[in-house]
Amino acid sequence: MEESGLVLPCGECRHCQSISALNFEGLYFALPVPPHKNNDEMIDLTNELLEQKRQEPFRLFSSSSPTSIPIAVAREVRKALSRKGPEGIIRVVLFYRMEKMKASSADALLKLIEEPPVDTVIILTADKPEALLPTIQSRAQRIRFDRVPEPVAVDYLVSRYDLVENRARLVVRVCEGNIGQALGMVETAEEDESSGRAVGFLLFKSLFTESKPSAVSLITELVRSNDRGAVERLLGLWQSLIRDCTHYAATGEDDDLVNIDFASELRRIARFFEDSQVAVMMTDCIKKALADFRLNVHIQTSLAALVLKLKSYIPAIVQERQTAGYEGN
């Protein structure tokens, strides 16, 4: 089946169905697994992870123990590919989260990655491509995948998990289109602390990544209009995030960050605080807003005014960077 020059799977033939079930004869997996006693246990752990993917393709693997791709897996892949493949079949090897493979194990795969056998494709996925060995990076072609569009992700959560549309949209926005992370949030308590922090950070980041109308729209949509306690917690989080950004902008160090769970994003936002007066003005504005919220002010209107005021403190040069694109700077 072809569409716009691409050959798409039919989803009905035996090959399509076996690929969907992750048991196609030309499909090999190398997955990070927890510590194990022997190869048999490693195989069992791998099969458990594959079964999770069969049940929910978007599910992210999680473990309370450190995980890694064992050297035994690299050896098995090399051994399997050294044999001639089935006639007419292109074999695919998928290394899931390649950064989880130890350097010594990855070194053993350099020749295989540089010169794959005939009719063989090797796919390396990584959450942190920069963590891969330079020798691996130089032998691979980088392909960046965009996040799933918000309407598609929302529809998936609504149809598959029976979420109310507004709740699904909130989860997708907090997770920025990452359905795997969204699933994790769906399966936790709806009002747990981590969910509230995630929403609070999303709103904080919108001050620097969204236009004024979009930032105002987002905060009025996601913050309850009758919960003053929630607003105070939100602004308290913002004060803490401003302190972290100011610290990183001044020192370039993240060891003392309070909100370490947002460290990677805070490093990027910190450039907005290279002028220390930005933090001073924002902090003072939030203090005044907190005092107002303890009076009988209209929460939504006051929040909208606060967002506009905070955005006005972003220096003109930063506004230009924002226009050029948050991700690219």
N, C-alpha and C positions, 0 to 999 in steps of 0.2 A: 504494500500500500504506500503511495507516494503523496506528499503534500509539500508544495513549495520547494520541490527538488530534493526533499528529505524522504528517506525510506522509513516509514513508521511501522511498528509492530502491529500485526492484525489482532493479537490478543486471543486468537481462537485455535491456532494450530498447536501441535504437540510441543514444538520448540518454544513458542511464546509462553505456553502454560508452565513448562518446566523451568523456564527462566524466571517467571513470576514467583514460582514456588521455591526458587533459590537452590534447585537441585539439577540444573542443566549440566550435562557431561563435560562441557567445555568451560565451565565457570568455576574459578578457584577463589577462595577467600583467605585473607590473612588478617585476623582480628586481635586487638589487644585483650588479653584475659588476665584475671587475677592470678596470684601465685598458685602453683599446683605441684603435686608430688611427682607425676609421671606423664608420659605422653597420652595415656588413655584418659586421664583426668582432663588434660588440655583439650582433647577432642570433645569430651562431654561438655566442657565449658563453652567451646566454640559452637557446638550444636545448640546449646541453650540460647546463645545470643542470636543465632540465625533464626531460631523459632520465634524469638521476640520480633524480629524484622518481618517474618512472614505474617504475624498477627497484626503488626502495625509498622508499615514501612518507614514512617517518620520518627519512630521512637529513638531517643538517644540512649546509648548504653551508659549505665551508671554503676558504680561499685564503691563499697566502703573501703576496699583495699586498693593499693596501687596496681595499675595494670600495665602490661607491656606486650608487644608482639614477640613471642619467643624465637630464639635462633632455630629451634626445631621446625618452626613453620617455614622459615626461609629455606631451610634444607629440603623440606618436603615439596615446596613450590619448584625449586630448581630441579629436583628429581623427576617430578611429574612432567615438567616442560622439556626435559631431555629426551622423553619418548615422543614418537611421532603421534600427532593428534589425529582425531577422527577425520575421515575424508570429508571435505567440503564444509568443515566447521572452523570458525575463527575462535580461538580460545581467548578468554578474558581473565586476567588475574587482578583482583581488587585488594589493595592494601588499605584497610580502613584505619584512618588516623596514623599515618606513617610516622609522625613524630614520636609515636609511642614505641617505636622499634629502637633498641639499643644501637649505639654507633657501630659496635663490633659486628652486629647482625646485619646492619644496613650495608656495611662495607662488603660483605659477602655477596651482595646483590648487584654491585656496581656494573659488572660485565653484562648481567642479565638485563638490567634496565637500559644500558647503552645499546645492546644488540639483542633484542628479543628474538626468539625463534620465529620461523616463518609462520604466518597466519596466527600471530599472537599479539594481543594488546595488553599492556600493563598500565593499570590505573592506580595512581597514588592519591589518596585524599588526605587532607591535613587541615585541622583547625588553625594551626600556626605554621604556615609554610616556611617562615623564616627560621623555625627551629630545626628544619631538615639539614642534613649535612650539605655543605656547599657542593660537594662532588655529586650528590643526588640532585640538587637543584639545577646544576649545569647540564645534567643529562635528561631533564624533564621539560616538557612544554607546559607552562602554567595556563590554566583555564579557570577563570573566576565565574562562579555561578551566582546569579542574582537571587535574592530572596523571592519567595512565592508572593505574588501580588496580594494585597490585603483582601480584596473581595473573594479571591479563590480560597485563601486560608480561612476566612470567616465562614464561608459556605461549607468547607470541609468539617470544621468543628461543629457547626450547627447540624449538618446532616448525619455525621457519624457519631457524635457524642451528645446530641440532643441539647446543646447549649442554647440559651436564649441569645438572640442575635446581638444585643447590646453587650452582654457578657463576653461573647466570642470576640467581638470587635475590640473590646478593652484588652483582652488577653493577647490578641495578635499585635496590637499597637505596643503593648509593654514589651513583647518579645521581638518587635521589629520584623515581623514576618517569618520568624524562625518557628516552624510548626513543631519541631521537636521540643523546643523550650516551652512552647505554648501547651503542649500535652502535659509536661511536667507540672505546670501551674494548674491546669484543669484538674489534675489528680490530687492536688493538695487542698487543704482547707481554703475556702473562698476568701476568707478575710485574714489569712495568716500574716505574720509580720513581714516575711520575705516578699509577699505579693504587694503589700502596702509600700514597701521600700522601692520595689521595682517601678510602681506607678509614680512615686515621688521623684525618682531619678529621671524617668521618661519626661516628666513635666519640666524638671530643671534643665535637661538637655535641650528641650524645645526652645528655651530662651535664646539659645545660640544657633540653633539649626533651622528654626521655622520663621516664617514671616510674622509680623505682628498679628494680623488677623488669625492665622493658623494657630499661633501659640495661645491666643486668648480663647479661641474656639475649643482647643484641646483641654485647657484647664477647666473651663466651665462645663465641659462634657464629663470629665472624669472625677471631679471633686463634688461630693454631695453638698447640696445647697443648705442643708440644715444641721451639719455636723461640725460645730466649731472646734471640737477636740481634734478631729481629723485634720482640719486646716492648721491648727497649731503644731501638730506633729509634722505635717508637710513642711511648714516654714522652718521648723527646727532642723529638719533634715537638710533643707537648702542652706541654712547657716553652716552646718557641718561640711557640706560639699564645697561651699565657698572657701572655707578654711583649708580644706585639702587641696583645692586648685591653687590657692595662693601659695601654699607651702611648696607644691611641686614646681610652680612657675619660678619660685625664688631659688630652689635648691636642686631641682632635677632629680630628687630622690623620692622614692615612694615607700620607704621602710616605715615611716611614721604616719602614713595615711590612716585615718580613722575608718573610712569607708572602703576598705581594701577590696570588697566584692565588686566595686565599680572601678578598680584601679586602671584598667586598660582604657576606658573611656575618659576617665579623669585626666589622664596624661594628655589626651588630645584637647580637652576643653581648657586645660591649664593655660594655653597660649592666650586665651582671652583675658588673662589676669596678669600679663606681663607688666602692666601698669598697676601698681598696688592700689591706686586710688579707685580703681573699678571695684575692688573688693570692699574698700571702706564705704563707698557710696551705696553699694548693694546691701551690705550688712546693716547700715543705718536705716535704709528704706524698709527692710524687713522688720527691724525692731519697732519702727513706728507702726507698721501694718499690724504686728502682733498686739500692740497696745490698742489699736482701733478695734480689732476683732473681739477683744474682751468687753467692748461696749456693744451696743445693739445696732451694729451696722449690717447692711445687706452683704452677705458673704460673696455671692457671685459677682456683684458689681465691684466690690472692693478688690477681689482677686484679679479681675480684668484690669483695673486701674494699676494694681501692683505690677502685673506682667508688663504693661506698657511702660511704666516708670523704670523697671529694671532693664528692659531692652534699650532704653534711651541712654543708659550708662555705657553701653558697648561702644568703644572708640570707633571712629569712622574707618580706620584702617582695618579693623576687625570686621566691620560690616562689609567691606569689599571682599574680604576672604570668604565670608559667609556666602556672598553672591556667587563667588567662584566655585563653591562647593565644599561642604564640611569634610567629606571623606577624602577629598583630594589634597588637603593641606596638612 
